[in-house]
Amino acid sequence: MEIAAAPRAVLSRRSATRDALLPWRGLAVVSTCAAVAFLPFLQPSGPGNIGPVDCLVALAITATFCWAVVERMSIHIPYALPVGVMALAGVVASLFSIYPATGLIAVLQDLFLLAWAASVVTLCRTPRELSPVLRTWAYASVVWAGLMVLGALTHIDVLSGITAREGNRASITFGDPNLAAGYFASSLMVVWASATPRHRVARGAAVAVLITAIVFTGSNGFSLATLAACTVALIIGMARRRGLFSAVALTCGVVLVAGVVATQVNINAVVNDAAASAPLLRDYVGRFTQSTAGRDTLLHETLALVEHGGLIGIGPGATKPTLQAQQSDVAFEAHSDFTASIAERGLLGGVGLLLLILVIAFHTRRFLGPLQSGYAAVVRHPGALVGALVAFAIAANIYELLHFNYVWTLLAIVAAVSMWGRQAIT
């Protein structure tokens, strides 16, 4: 009797320990899903552009790290090196900047987003935790898109986020139409990757709502980036299902069609017709020429700041106030992660950005191979996540994406699937 009682006592203690950990795990999953669900909830914003969703993100980070500590799990920070280099570059540039406070706030934002990414990677170490995160993102994004489109159609500006400054471009609670467009574009890829909703008709309706939302934001840049993302997702999907030859054939077909369209369609005529058309088209396709000219001017102004900042840079976030002080023609933020990194953080900032691209590419290449059965059931079309990264890479030329919450959420999901989906979980 005593010999049999010992194993029961051990099992009882293990069961009690496991039950004690469940509240931490549950809190980590629920808080992370809540943060993902409210990623668009950025308005009203406080000091340092802190939005309501940042409180949920902070709670999720705390809960996940507490769970990891209590259960003695390792905390993985896949983007620590590149972000660390960029943060160091930001601190150095801020010390010599005319706007040191702005620069230091930007560095703190970098570290906060890195902590968020590490939290998501640590949580999503099994399909059991990854699945609710992806499905929450998919369903929540469709709800946000539907609310924004409804607000635009019913002229409820509080719901649509339409302001006089942006014309008829909707942004819901993002405060920026381009920021909203990037969220809906990445959400479209999440819906595709996770096959959520499971029913094809419902999923088709979700895709239609998200595409409509992208149109209502009036973002030309993310519209083109979304088209590229879908193309990449289709090609990778073809390669995974039918082999490399079929993927190459599809790629050649896409290039041929794109070439024919480019030679046969008069872009200027389309833009001019849109500019004289309905308000939605006027503030969407109709402003393409004007938007391109403005960004071209801003690009040249930002490149001039590269020489002005030298090897150290002018300081994170200092582009707009510097251009305003110089009374430049277009005084805005850099609108490009590539030029902003070098102009604001100098040579070291450029190195950090290059390292980040290499780390992302390292994780992305693993998506070309098979996933574990559990992860394959959650991420049914991994090529769609690669497509989302391609969209970000394209959009990063005309927007600054590295301070967007949803960008780091997607990067974390990509890293989690790459790290945990291709090896045994112990």
N, C-alpha and C positions, 0 to 999 in steps of 0.2 A: 504493500500500500504506500509506503513512504517513497519507494523508487518511482512509482507511477505518479505520485503527487508532484514531484520536482518538475517534470516537463510541463505539467499543467500550470504550475506557478510561473514558469518562464513564459509560456504562451500568454498567460493572463497579463503579465507585466508588459509584454510586447504589444498586446491588444490595447492596453491602457495608454501606452505611449503613442500608438498610432491614432487613437481617438483624440488624444490631446493635441495632435498636430493638425487634425482635420479643420478646426476653426481657422488656423492660419492659412492653410491651403485654400479653403473656401473664400476667405477674405481676399486673398491674393487674386484668385480667379475672378471673383465678382467685381472687385475694384478695378482690375485691368480691363474687364469687359465694359464696365461703366465708362472708363476713360476713353476706350476705343469708340464706344457708342456716341460720345459727346465731343469727338474730335473737332467738329465744326463750331463748337460753342466758344468762340473767341471774343465775342462782344457782350457786354461792355468790357473794355480793357482797362487795366490799372497801370500803375508805374512799371516801367520796363516792359510794356506790352503784355503784362500778365493777364491771362484770360480766365474765365470760370473753369474751363477744362483743366487748367494747370493744377488746380486744387485736387481734382480727381487723379491726375497723373502722379502728383506727389504722394497721395494716399496709396496708389497702386505700387509705387516704388518702395515705400516703407513696408507695406504688407508683404510683398514678395521677398524683400531682403530679410525681413524677420523670419519668414517661413524657411528661407534657405539657411539661416543661421541656426534656427531651432532644430531643423532636420539634418544639419551638417552637410548641406549640399554645396557644391562649388558654384561660385558666382562667375559667370563668363562675360567678358567685355570684349566682343570681337572687333570693335572699332576703336579700341583704346589708343593704339599707337598713332593713327592719323589724326584723331581728334586731339590727342595730347600735343602733337606737334603744332597743330593749328591754334590751340589754346595758348601754348607758349609763345607762338608768334604774335598772337593777339595781345598778350600781356606786355611783351617787349614794345610793340608798336604803340600801345596805349600810354606807356610811360613817357614816350617822346611826342605824343599827339597833343594837338590843341584841345581835343575833346577827350580827355582821359576817362571821365565817368562813363561816357557813352561806350567806349571801348571795353571797359571792365564789365559793364552790364552784358555786352554781347558775349564776352568770354564765359560769364556765369550761365548764360543761356545755352552755350555750347555744352558745358558740363552737365547741365540739367537734362538736355536731350540725350547725351551719352548715357546718363544714369537710367533714363527711360528705356533706351534701347537695350541696355544690359538687363533691366528688369524683365522685359518681354522675352528676351532670349533665355533667361534663367527659368522663367515660368513655363515656356513652351517646350520643355525638354521631352515631353511625351505627346502623342496624338490626343490623349485625353484632355490636355490643357490647351493645345493648339486649336482644336476644333471649335470650342465656343468663342474663342477670340476672332477667328476668321468669319464664323457665321454671324457673330454680333456686328462686325464691320459691314458685312454684306447687307444684312437686313436694315441696320440703322441708316446706312447711306441712301438706300432706296426711300426710306421715310423722309430723310432730310431733303432729298431731291424732289420728292412729291410735294412737300410743303413749300419749297421754293417756287416750283412751277405753278402751284396753285395760287400762291401769293402774287406772282407776276400776272397771271391770267385774270385775277380778280382785283388787281390794282391795290393790293394790301402791301404797302411798302415796308411795313414793319416785318412782315413775314418773308417777303421776297428779298429784302436787303437792297432794293433799288434806291439810289440817291441822285440828287440833281447833278452832282459832280461826275457821276459815271453814266449819265444818260439813262438808257433802258437796260443796262446790264445788271443782272441779278447777282447777289452774293450771299444771300440769307444772313447768317450770323458770322460770316468770315470777315466782313468789312472790306473785302477786296475781291472783285470778280475773278481775277486770275488765280488767286489762292483757292477760291471755291472750285474753279474749273479743274485745277490739279487734283483736288480731293475727289471729285466725281470721276475723273479719268482713272485714278488709281483704284477707286472703288469698283469701277467697271471691270478692271482686271482681277480684283479680288473675287467678285461674283463669278467670273469665268474660271478662275483657278480652283475655287472651292466647290463649283457647281451648286451654288446656293441661289435661289431655292432649288430643291431636288427635282420638282416637277418642271418639265421643259417649258410648258406654257407660262407658268408663273415666272420662270427664269427669263423667258423672252420678254415678258412684261417689265421685269426689273431692269433689264438691259435697255429697253425703250425709254423708261423713265430717266435713267442715268444719262443716256445720250441726249435726251431733250434738255436735261439740266445743263449739260455742257454747252449746248447751243444758246440757252438763255443767259449764260454768263458772258457771252460775246467774246470769248477768248480765242483768237485765231491761232495763237501759239500752241495752246493745249489741244485744240481741235486737230491740228496737224500731228502733234505728238501722239494723240490717241490713235489716229489712223496708222501711224508707224508702229505703235504698240500692238495693235490688232494684227498687223501684217507679220510681225516677229512671232507673236503667239501662234499664228496659223502655221508658219514655217517650222517652228520647233515641234509643234504638235504633229505635223506631217512626218518629220524626221523620226520622232519617237514611235509612231504607229507603223509607218511603211518604209522607213529607211532613208538613208542619205540621198539616194538617187531621186526619190520622189520630192524631197525637200528642195534639192537643187532645181528640179524642173519647175516647181512652184515659184521659186525665187526668180527664175528667168521669166516666167509668165508675168509676175508682178512688175518686174523692171520694164518689160515690153509694154504693158498697159500704161504704166506711169509715163513712159517716153511718148507714147501716142497722145495721151491726154495733155502732156506739157506742150507738145508741138501744135495741137489742134485747137486748144482752148486759149482765147485771148483773155488773160488774167485782168488786164487793165479795164477791158470792157465789162467784165463781170463785176469788178469792184465799183466802177462808175454806175452801173445799173443798180447795184445794191445800195449805193449811197443816195440814190434818188427814189428808193423804194420805201417799204414800211419801216417804222422806227426800229424794229428788232433787227432787220437786215442792215439798216443804216449804221447802227452801233455795233454791228458784228462784222460782216464781210466788208461793208462800206467804208470802214475806217482802216482797212488793211494798209493802204498806201501811207496814210498819215501816221499810223502807228509805226510802220517800218522806218519812215524818215526820222521820227522822234528817237527811236532806239538807235539808229545809226549815229545821230548827233551825240546821244548820250554815251555811246561806245567810244567815240573819239575823245570826248571830254574825260571819260574814265581812264583811257589809255594815257592821256596827258598827266593824270594824277599818279600813274605808275612812276614816271620820271620824277615827279615832285616828291613822292614818298621815298624814293631810293630803295635801298636794300631792306630797310626796316618797315616801310609802309606808313600811311597817314593815320592808321588806327582803325579798328573795327567800327563800322557804322558812321565813319566820318565823311563818306563820299557826299551825301546830300548837304550837310552844313558847309562843307568846303566849297562845293559848287555854288551854293547860295551866297557865300561870302565873296566869291569871285564874280558874282552876277552873271553866271553862265546862262546860255540860251535855254538849256534843259537841266534844271536843278532837281534831280531825283536821286534815289538810291541807285546803285550800280546796275541793277536788273540783269546781272550775270554773275553766277558763282565763280566763274573762271577769272574774269577781270577784277571782281571784288576781292578775291583771295589775294591776288598779287598787289593790287593797288593799296588795299587796306592793311594787309599783313606782311607784305614784302616777299622776299625770296623764300623765306621759311614757310610762309603761308601757302605759297605755290607748291612747295614740296609736300606739305601736309595734305593738300587736296589731291595731289598725284598719288600719294599713299592710300588715301581713301578710295580712289578709283580702282587701284590695284586690289585692295582687299575685297571690294564689292565684286570685281571680276573673278576673284578666286572662289568666292561663294557661289557665284552665278554658274560657273562652269560645271559644278556638281549637279546642276539641275538637268544636264543633258543625259545623265545616267539614270538607272532605276532607283526608286526610293523603297524603303521598307514598306511592307504591306500596310501597316498602320498609318504611316504618313501618306502613302499613295491613296488611301481611302479618304483622307482629309484634303490633300492637295491633289486633286484629280487631273488638273491641267497645269503643271508647273511652268510650262512655257509662257503662261499668262503673266506670272510674276516677273519673268525675265522681260516680257513686253513692257510691264510697268516701269522697270528700271531703264529701259531704252527711252520711254517717254520722258522720264526725269532727266536723262542725259541730254536729250534734245532741248527740253524746256529750260535746263540750267544755263543755256546760252542767252536766254532773254529774260529769265527771272532768277531771283535768289531763293533757292529752294532749301538750303541747308538749315534754315531756322523754322521750317514747317514741321509741326508735330507729326502729321501723317506720313511725311517722307521717312522720318526715323522709325516710325512704327512699321512701315513696309520693309525698310532695311533690316530691322530686327527680326521680322518674320522670315525673310530670306536667309539670314544667318542661322536662325534656329533650325529651319528645315535642312540647311546645308550641314550643320554640325550634328544634329541629333537624328535626322532622317536617314543617314547613310551609315550609321554604326549602331551596334547593340546598346540599349539603355541598361545600365547596371544600377 
